[in-house]
Amino acid sequence: MTLFVRFLVLLALWMPVFAESLDPGKLIERGVLLHDQKRYAEAIASYREALRQEPTNPTALYELAFSLSATGDFDQCVQTAKRARKAAKRIVAGLFALEGNCLDSRGSSKQAAKVYRRGLAAFPDDPDLAYNFGVSEFELGQYRHARQLAKVSIQARPNHPSSHLLIAKAYAAENYRVPALYAALRFLSLEPAGPRAEEAAALARANLNHGVSRGADAKIEVLVDPNADKDEGDFNSESILLSLLAAGRLSGGGEQKAECEQLVVQLGIFLAMLEGADEEKSEPKGRTVFARATYLPFLTTVQREGVADAFGYRVFAALHPAESLAWTSDHRTEVDRLEQVLLRINGGDAP
C-alpha cells in the first residue's frame, strides 16, 4: 500500500468522526452544499446527524424534508415537514408549501389542499404557497381557483415564468382566448426554450388561430362566441381581431409561407393594433382587468420598441427551431435589441 493510498484510507476513516464533531449549524450548511451537488443521500445523512444532536432543529428538519422530496421519498418528506412545522417557533410559509408539495407528489391531493389552505390563511400573499396550490387546483380541474392563485404569485413576482404558464393554461382551459394568449407570450419572453416553451408556444399558436377554418367548399369559416364569459374582462374585440387576421392568412395565400413566418406576421400585426389600447377599455369605470393590466404594458412596449419580429421568432422558436435560428442569425441587431428591451422590462433580471 502506497503512502498516498494509506492517506486516503485514513482520511476516509477520519471524515465521519470529523462530521460528527461538527455542530448542527455546520452540519446543515454541509448538507445544503451536498444537496446542491445532488448528493442527496450524503445531505440526508448530514441533516440526520444534526438532528441527532438537536432533534427539534426546524432548519435541519426543513432541509431534510427538502432532500427527501428530491429523492422521491414523499412519505418521509411529509412526516418531516410536519415535525418542522411543530418545531418552528415562528411558522414558516415554506414549510406549508413543502408539505403540500410532497402530499401532491404522492397523490394525496385533497390532503395537500388542506395544508395549502392552512398556509394561505397564515400567509395570504405568499407566492410559493399560492403557486403550488394553484398547480394542485389546476390538476384537479379547479381552473377558476387556479387562476386566482396564479394572480397572487404573479403580483408578488412578475418575472416568475411558471406562474405565467399556470395562468395561461388555466385561461385556455376555460376558453379565455385572449388572456391565455397574453399569458403564454409573457411566459415565452422569459422561457423560450425547453418542453414547457413548446407547450406554451403551441398554446399561443392555437389561440392565434382559434375559431378559423377552411370548410369543405374551400370557404373560410370564422366562429366568434359573442356570449363568452366576461368575468376576466371583455376581450371580444381582440378575439374578433385575432380571427380576422387568421382568416386573412388563409384567404390571402399566407399558407404559402412557412408556418413560423405566418405566425410571426400574425402576431406582429396583432401587437401593432394593440398599440395605445386602454387597460380599462370596455370595462365599468374603476374596474381593473388583470390580464390587461399585467400584460398589455409589456406587449405594447415590445411593439413600440420595434422588436416585434424578433419577439415573434423567440416566441415560436420551440415549435420551429430551424426557422427561428436562421432568422435570428441574420438579424443579430434586432435580437440584441430585444434582449435589452426584455432586460429593462424585467427590471434588470435576465430572461
C-alpha positions in Angstrom: 0.0 0.0 0.0 1.5 3.3 -1.1 1.7 6.2 1.3 -0.9 8.1 -0.8 -3.4 5.3 -0.6 -2.8 4.9 3.1 -3.5 8.6 3.5 -6.8 8.3 1.6 -7.9 5.3 3.8 -7.1 7.3 6.9 -8.9 10.3 5.6 -12.0 8.2 4.8 -11.9 6.8 8.4 -11.4 10.3 9.9 -14.2 12.0 7.9 -17.2 10.6 9.8 -15.5 11.5 13.1 -15.0 15.0 11.8 -18.6 15.2 10.6 -19.9 14.1 14.0 -17.8 16.7 15.7 -19.5 19.5 13.7 -22.2 21.5 15.4 -25.7 21.3 13.9 -25.3 24.6 12.1 -22.2 23.4 10.3 -23.8 20.1 9.5 -26.8 21.9 8.0 -24.5 24.0 5.9 -22.7 20.9 4.8 -26.0 19.2 3.9 -27.1 22.2 1.8 -23.9 22.1 -0.2 -24.2 18.4 -0.7 -27.9 18.8 -1.8 -26.9 21.5 -4.3 -24.4 19.0 -5.7 -27.3 16.4 -6.0 -25.5 14.2 -3.4 -28.8 13.7 -1.7 -28.0 10.6 0.4 -25.0 12.4 1.9 -27.0 15.5 2.5 -29.7 13.5 4.3 -27.1 11.8 6.5 -25.7 15.2 7.4 -29.1 16.5 8.4 -29.9 13.4 10.4 -26.6 13.9 12.3 -27.6 17.5 13.1 -31.0 16.2 14.3 -29.3 13.5 16.4 -27.7 16.4 18.3 -30.8 18.7 18.2 -33.9 16.6 17.4 -36.2 19.7 17.1 -34.0 21.9 15.0 -36.5 23.3 12.5 -34.0 24.3 9.8 -32.5 20.8 9.8 -36.0 19.3 9.6 -36.9 21.6 6.7 -33.7 20.8 4.7 -34.1 17.1 5.4 -37.7 17.2 4.1 -36.4 19.1 1.0 -33.8 16.5 0.3 -36.2 13.6 0.9 -38.5 15.2 -1.6 -35.7 15.3 -4.2 -35.1 11.5 -3.7 -38.8 10.8 -4.2 -39.4 9.7 -0.6 -42.6 11.7 -0.2 -44.0 9.9 2.8 -40.9 10.7 4.8 -40.9 14.2 3.4 -44.5 14.8 4.7 -43.7 13.4 8.1 -40.5 15.5 8.4 -42.2 18.7 7.2 -44.9 18.2 9.8 -42.2 17.8 12.5 -40.6 21.0 11.3 -43.9 23.0 11.5 -44.4 21.8 15.1 -40.8 22.6 16.0 -40.6 26.0 14.4 -41.1 28.8 17.0 -42.2 31.0 14.1 -44.4 29.4 11.4 -42.7 29.5 8.0 -44.7 29.6 4.8 -42.2 27.4 3.0 -42.9 24.5 5.3 -46.6 24.5 4.3 -45.5 24.7 0.6 -43.1 21.8 1.0 -45.5 19.6 2.9 -48.3 20.3 0.4 -45.9 19.6 -2.5 -44.9 16.2 -1.1 -48.5 15.3 -0.5 -49.4 16.3 -4.0 -46.4 14.3 -5.4 -47.5 11.1 -3.6 -51.1 11.6 -4.9 -52.7 12.9 -1.8 -54.2 16.0 -3.5 -57.1 16.5 -1.0 -54.8 16.5 1.9 -52.4 18.8 0.1 -55.2 21.3 -0.4 -55.9 21.3 3.3 -52.3 22.1 4.0 -52.2 24.8 1.4 -55.3 26.4 2.8 -53.9 26.5 6.3 -50.7 28.0 4.9 -52.6 30.7 2.9 -54.7 31.5 6.0 -51.5 32.4 7.8 -49.6 33.8 4.7 -52.3 35.0 2.2 -49.7 36.8 0.0 -47.0 34.1 -0.1 -46.2 33.4 -3.8 -44.8 29.9 -3.3 -47.9 28.7 -1.4 -50.2 30.3 -3.9 -48.4 28.9 -6.9 -48.1 25.4 -5.5 -51.7 25.4 -4.5 -52.6 26.7 -8.0 -50.8 23.9 -9.7 -52.7 21.4 -7.5 -56.0 23.0 -8.2 -55.4 23.1 -11.9 -54.6 19.3 -11.9 -57.9 18.8 -10.1 -59.8 20.8 -12.7 -60.4 23.8 -10.4 -59.4 26.3 -13.1 -61.1 29.4 -11.7 -59.4 29.0 -8.3 -56.1 28.1 -10.1 -56.3 31.5 -11.9 -56.8 33.4 -8.7 -53.9 31.7 -7.0 -51.6 32.3 -10.0 -52.5 36.0 -9.8 -51.3 36.2 -6.2 -48.0 34.6 -7.3 -47.6 36.9 -10.3 -48.4 40.1 -8.4 -45.6 39.1 -5.9 -43.0 38.1 -8.5 -43.9 39.4 -12.0 -40.9 37.6 -13.6 -41.8 34.1 -12.4 -42.2 32.1 -15.6 -44.1 29.1 -14.0 -46.9 31.4 -12.7 -47.5 32.9 -16.2 -47.6 29.4 -17.7 -50.1 28.2 -15.0 -52.5 31.1 -15.6 -52.2 30.7 -19.4 -53.2 27.1 -19.1 -56.0 27.9 -16.7 -57.3 30.6 -19.0 -57.1 28.3 -22.0 -58.9 25.5 -20.1 -62.0 27.8 -19.8 -61.8 29.3 -23.2 -60.4 32.7 -22.3 -58.7 33.0 -25.6 -57.0 36.5 -25.4 -55.9 36.3 -21.8 -54.4 32.8 -22.5 -52.5 34.2 -25.4 -51.2 37.2 -23.4 -50.0 35.0 -20.6 -48.4 32.5 -22.9 -46.5 35.3 -24.7 -45.2 36.6 -21.4 -44.1 33.2 -20.3 -42.2 32.7 -23.6 -40.5 36.0 -23.2 -39.0 34.6 -20.0 -38.5 30.9 -21.0 -38.3 30.5 -24.8 -36.7 27.0 -24.8 -37.5 23.6 -23.5 -40.5 21.3 -23.2 -42.6 24.0 -21.3 -41.8 26.5 -24.0 -43.0 24.1 -26.6 -46.3 23.7 -24.7 -46.7 27.4 -24.3 -45.9 28.1 -28.0 -48.5 25.5 -29.1 -51.0 27.2 -26.8 -50.2 30.6 -28.3 -50.5 29.3 -31.8 -53.8 27.6 -31.0 -55.2 30.9 -29.7 -54.0 32.9 -32.6 -55.9 30.6 -35.0 -58.8 29.6 -32.8 -62.2 29.6 -34.4 -61.0 29.9 -38.0 -61.0 27.0 -40.5 -61.5 26.2 -44.2 -64.8 24.5 -44.9 -65.4 21.6 -47.4 -66.3 24.2 -50.1 -63.0 26.0 -49.5 -64.7 28.9 -47.9 -63.2 30.4 -44.8 -65.3 29.9 -41.7 -64.9 32.2 -38.7 -66.6 31.4 -35.4 -66.7 34.0 -32.6 -68.6 33.5 -29.4 -70.4 36.7 -28.5 -71.6 35.2 -25.3 -68.1 34.3 -24.0 -67.6 34.8 -20.2 -66.5 38.3 -19.3 -65.6 37.8 -15.6 -62.0 38.2 -16.7 -62.8 41.2 -18.8 -64.4 41.9 -22.2 -61.9 40.7 -24.9 -64.5 40.3 -27.6 -62.9 43.0 -29.9 -59.4 41.5 -29.5 -60.8 38.0 -30.2 -62.5 39.2 -33.4 -59.3 40.8 -34.5 -57.4 37.6 -34.0 -59.9 35.7 -36.0 -59.9 38.2 -38.9 -56.1 38.0 -39.0 -56.2 34.2 -39.1 -58.9 34.3 -41.8 -56.8 36.8 -43.8 -53.9 34.5 -43.7 -56.0 31.6 -45.1 -57.7 33.7 -47.8 -54.7 35.7 -48.9 -52.3 33.0 -49.7 -50.4 33.2 -46.5 -50.4 29.5 -46.3 -47.6 29.5 -48.9 -45.2 30.9 -46.3 -43.6 28.7 -43.7 -45.7 28.4 -40.6 -43.2 30.1 -38.4 -43.2 33.2 -40.6 -47.0 33.2 -40.8 -47.3 33.2 -37.0 -44.7 35.9 -36.6 -46.6 38.1 -39.2 -49.9 37.5 -37.5 -48.5 38.3 -34.1 -46.8 41.4 -35.3 -50.0 42.8 -36.8 -51.9 42.0 -33.7 -49.4 43.8 -31.5 -49.4 46.8 -33.8 -53.2 47.0 -33.5 -53.0 46.8 -29.7 -50.8 49.9 -29.6 -52.5 52.5 -27.5 -55.1 50.1 -26.1 -56.6 51.3 -22.8 -56.1 49.0 -19.8 -59.7 49.6 -18.8 -61.3 49.6 -22.3 -64.8 48.2 -22.4 -64.9 47.8 -18.6 -67.0 49.6 -16.0 -65.3 52.6 -14.6 -62.9 51.8 -11.8 -62.6 48.1 -12.7 -59.1 46.8 -13.4 -58.8 43.7 -15.6 -55.9 41.6 -14.5 -54.9 40.3 -18.0 -54.9 43.8 -19.5 -53.1 45.5 -16.5 -50.5 42.8 -16.3 -49.8 42.0 -20.0 -50.7 45.0 -22.2 -47.9 47.3 -21.0 -45.4 44.5 -21.8 -46.9 43.7 -25.2 -47.2 47.3 -26.3 -43.7 48.1 -25.2 -42.4 45.3 -27.4 -44.3 46.8 -30.3 -43.2 50.4 -29.6 -39.6 49.4 -29.4 -39.7 47.9 -32.9 -38.7 44.4 -31.8 -42.0 42.6 -32.6 -40.4 40.4 -35.3 -37.5 39.3 -33.0 -40.1 38.7 -30.3 -42.2 36.5 -32.6 -39.3 34.4 -33.6 -38.4 34.0 -29.9 -41.9 33.0 -29.1 -42.2 30.3 -31.7 -38.6 29.0 -31.5 -39.6 26.0 -29.6 -42.0 24.9 -32.4 -39.8 25.9 -35.3 -36.2 25.9 -34.1 -34.6 25.8 -37.5 -36.6 28.7 -38.9 -36.1 30.7 -35.8 -32.3 30.1 -35.7 -32.0 31.1 -39.4 -33.8 34.3 -38.8 -32.0 35.3 -35.6 -28.6 34.5 -37.2 -29.4 37.0 -39.9 -30.9 39.7 -37.6 -28.5 39.9 -34.7 -29.1 43.6 -34.2 -32.8 43.1 -33.7 -32.2 40.2 -31.5 -29.7 42.1 -29.3 -32.2 45.0 -29.2 -35.0 42.6 -28.0 -32.7 41.3 -25.2 -32.1 44.8 -24.0 -35.8 45.6 -24.0 -36.6 42.5 -22.1 -33.9 43.2 -19.6 -35.3 46.6 -19.0 -38.9 45.3 -18.7 -37.8 42.7 -16.2 -36.1 45.2 -14.0 -32.6 44.0 -14.7 -33.4 40.3 -14.4 -32.2 38.4 -17.4 -35.0 36.4 -19.1 
